[in-house]
Amino acid sequence: MNDHLKLKDVLNRRVTSKVLADPVKPLPPYGLERSEVDEWLSSAGQAPFHHQAERSHKASLSSPVPWRMYKFDALNCRELLTYLNENTDAGKICNMLAASEAMVLATWTPDAANDDLSENILFEGTERNMEHVAAASAAVQNLLLLATEAGWRTYWSTGGVLRTSQIFNRYNISNSEILLGAIFIYPQDVGDAEIRKGKLCDARGNVSDWSRWVTN
């Protein structure tokens, strides 16, 4: 029962926190160890999955799970910030990297698409692919909750420029994977950096607004 109450508390404490620091004067590393992020991901990886990733996705990372996680510590985040400042217009991504203690690029592994798909369609809309996305999303949510429990701020970004082949190629991420989100991890103390909460944080309503008991 106590464990259940603890999890409920973590769920209620998890909020979207977009931290925006000055890219010219990024925050100094706060001290989050790589080993702690690895511990979070080890537990986050207990997310359920129904189908294995196709063999073509197992070339560099061999697990059958339909997601991949690419980890950046604070120094890697600042290095990427410098690269983006010099090579592209990344917008607020640079501000977020200037504040990040760590970032995880979470991708999912779509099944091979049919040849007749439009070039504007990223993947085939199959039940298997839907389940791949759901499984990867569960792993991401687990990561957010574990970081929250440990006392860190988090933000799940769609990624912007981080989802491009330019970035994938730079970090040897297969272009056959699709970015599900860039997970930014920040300390509680972010100095005078701006903190923005999610625009829809207060739009959920009550549980009765989005659920009902089924009747015959």
Phi and psi in degrees as a GROMACS rama.xvg file:
@    title "Ramachandran Plot"
@    xaxis  label "Phi"
@    yaxis  label "Psi"
@TYPE xy
-63.4262  -39.9869  ASN-2
-62.2808  -38.6298  ASP-3
-63.2363  -43.607  HIS-4
-65.4281  -37.0293  LEU-5
-64.5356  -43.7729  LYS-6
-63.5032  -41.004  LEU-7
-60.4839  -40.321  LYS-8
-64.2035  -42.9852  ASP-9
-63.2017  -42.9099  VAL-10
-58.6172  -41.2326  LEU-11
-75.7844  -24.5978  ASN-12
-84.5025  -20.2143  ARG-13
-70.3636  119.127  ARG-14
-133.498  154.435  VAL-15
-75.2327  122.559  THR-16
-129.122  102.59  SER-17
-89.8735  113.82  LYS-18
-102.363  125.263  VAL-19
-118.249  110.523  LEU-20
-107.371  167.542  ALA-21
-71.9529  117.916  ASP-22
-60.9053  -23.9062  PRO-23
-77.8752  -28.3981  VAL-24
-129.304  71.4564  LYS-25
-64.3338  156.895  PRO-26
-66.2356  144.952  LEU-27
-70.5363  152.31  PRO-28
-54.3648  138.755  PRO-29
-93.1015  -24.6216  TYR-30
120.324  15.1586  GLY-31
-69.7235  123.001  LEU-32
-81.0036  145.213  GLU-33
-57.7921  -36.5292  ARG-34
-62.5841  -32.3658  SER-35
-70.6365  -41.5325  GLU-36
-62.1359  -40.4929  VAL-37
-63.2665  -36.9306  ASP-38
-64.4435  -43.5341  GLU-39
-59.0593  -46.537  TRP-40
-67.4857  -32.8584  LEU-41
-61.2359  -41.2024  SER-42
-77.1975  -39.0261  SER-43
-60.4467  -30.7875  ALA-44
-71.3806  -0.670875  GLY-45
-79.2816  3.69889  GLN-46
-57.9738  144.23  ALA-47
-72.1766  145.816  PRO-48
-141.646  146.62  PHE-49
-99.5402  -34.0727  HIS-50
-127.088  146.068  HIS-51
-75.3779  154.35  GLN-52
-65.7163  146.108  ALA-53
-62.0962  154.859  GLU-54
-56.1095  -33.6482  ARG-55
-62.3743  -20.9954  SER-56
-87.5056  -1.62312  HIS-57
-102.053  16.1177  LYS-58
-67.7515  -47.833  ALA-59
-102.489  -37.9294  SER-60
-118.256  116.637  LEU-61
-91.1292  -3.11584  SER-62
-63.5266  147.623  SER-63
-77.2808  -7.98962  PRO-64
-63.6236  147.936  VAL-65
-86.6048  29.4237  PRO-66
-139.392  160.676  TRP-67
-137.011  145.814  ARG-68
-125.901  125.142  MET-69
-113.245  119.08  TYR-70
-101.901  133.19  LYS-71
-122.858  125.155  PHE-72
-84.4662  -177.114  ASP-73
-59.8648  -40.9653  ALA-74
-66.4838  -40.0214  LEU-75
-64.0648  -37.9485  ASN-76
-61.8413  -42.2541  CYS-77
-69.5762  -35.7454  ARG-78
-63.9974  -43.1129  GLU-79
-64.6754  -39.4206  LEU-80
-56.6668  -47.4144  LEU-81
-60.1631  -44.8063  THR-82
-60.334  -46.2539  TYR-83
-65.5372  -40.7367  LEU-84
-60.2876  -33.4628  ASN-85
-88.2463  -19.8372  GLU-86
-124.098  -13.1239  ASN-87
-161.268  166.878  THR-88
-96.1159  100.12  ASP-89
-98.6567  -2.14193  ALA-90
60.6866  -135.769  GLY-91
-68.5697  -15.6667  LYS-92
-56.8239  -38.6309  ILE-93
-64.0935  -40.5681  CYS-94
-63.0356  -38.3318  ASN-95
-70.5904  -39.8011  MET-96
-65.56  -30.3973  LEU-97
-68.806  -17.9216  ALA-98
-108.168  -11.8464  ALA-99
-73.83  136.102  SER-100
-86.9661  -27.1382  GLU-101
-161.118  160.214  ALA-102
-143.85  142.102  MET-103
-123.883  121.644  VAL-104
-87.6827  113.257  LEU-105
-101.871  119.249  ALA-106
-113.281  163.865  THR-107
-124.791  161.866  TRP-108
-113.754  92.5636  THR-109
-68.4369  149.238  PRO-110
-67.3417  155.786  ASP-111
-56.2309  132.304  ALA-112
-82.7274  156.698  ALA-113
-67.2319  150.555  ASN-114
-66.6441  -21.6753  ASP-115
-91.1406  9.48763  ASP-116
-70.0321  144.351  LEU-117
-63.058  147.356  SER-118
-66.4409  -13.8684  GLU-119
-86.7084  -3.97625  ASN-120
-102.114  124.876  ILE-121
-71.7025  -36.1328  LEU-122
-156.924  162.521  PHE-123
-75.3396  131.939  GLU-124
-80.4241  63.5264  GLY-125
-94.9764  165.205  THR-126
-62.5905  -39.3605  GLU-127
-59.956  -45.6072  ARG-128
-65.1507  -38.4035  ASN-129
-59.8015  -41.2244  MET-130
-71.1287  -32.8537  GLU-131
-60.2191  -47.0564  HIS-132
-62.6867  -43.063  VAL-133
-62.3113  -42.1223  ALA-134
-65.2076  -45.4724  ALA-135
-63.5054  -37.429  ALA-136
-65.6268  -37.1444  SER-137
-63.4241  -39.9238  ALA-138
-64.6729  -40.0869  ALA-139
-64.0375  -44.7716  VAL-140
-61.4378  -40.0207  GLN-141
-58.1974  -43.4524  ASN-142
-61.6569  -44.2582  LEU-143
-58.9765  -43.1184  LEU-144
-68.5441  -39.7374  LEU-145
-66.5745  -40.4051  LEU-146
-66.0304  -39.1657  ALA-147
-61.9706  -45.4323  THR-148
-58.8612  -34.6346  GLU-149
-82.6761  -2.33399  ALA-150
97.4429  18.2756  GLY-151
-106.95  149.492  TRP-152
-78.366  151.045  ARG-153
-139.064  154.358  THR-154
-145.703  127.383  TYR-155
-99.13  105.811  TRP-156
-100.774  149.013  SER-157
-70.1128  -17.5743  THR-158
110.254  -29.1356  GLY-159
53.4206  -126.303  GLY-160
-62.4899  -20.3228  VAL-161
-69.3297  -13.3107  LEU-162
-94.8477  6.52252  ARG-163
-87.6296  160.577  THR-164
-63.9283  -26.9926  SER-165
-56.7351  -45.7195  GLN-166
-78.5062  -41.8556  ILE-167
-57.4176  -44.9967  PHE-168
-65.9339  -37.8258  ASN-169
-62.1276  -34.9078  ARG-170
-110.27  19.6142  TYR-171
55.3003  42.9198  ASN-172
-99.1861  131.333  ILE-173
-64.0552  133.739  SER-174
-73.1661  -3.40075  ASN-175
-82.5922  -10.4677  SER-176
-90.4695  158.202  GLU-177
-122.217  131.525  ILE-178
-69.3349  123.013  LEU-179
-87.9084  -32.5267  LEU-180
178.782  153.737  GLY-181
-101.685  117.431  ALA-182
-98.2785  110.57  ILE-183
-93.4663  135.898  PHE-184
-120.832  124.918  ILE-185
-124.092  154.077  TYR-186
-73.1016  166.086  PRO-187
-68.1974  -40.4123  GLN-188
-89.2313  105.865  ASP-189
-116.766  22.5397  VAL-190
58.9206  -130.814  GLY-191
-96.6692  14.8935  ASP-192
-65.6458  148.974  ALA-193
-77.3451  138.712  GLU-194
-118.546  123.731  ILE-195
-117.244  129.551  ARG-196
-87.2345  162.539  LYS-197
-58.6757  141.462  GLY-198
-64.3361  -25.7822  LYS-199
-105.77  12.2795  LEU-200
-54.8941  -36.3035  CYS-201
-101.446  13.9228  ASP-202
-102.201  5.72186  ALA-203
-70.6568  -33.0668  ARG-204
75.8453  -171.687  GLY-205
-82.0853  162.021  ASN-206
-57.0605  -30.2999  VAL-207
-71.1149  -13.8852  SER-208
-80.1964  -19.3824  ASP-209
-134.633  17.2267  TRP-210
-149.67  155.202  SER-211
-154.079  150.677  ARG-212
-74.9035  134.993  TRP-213
-78.4203  136.477  VAL-214
-121.892  152.752  THR-215
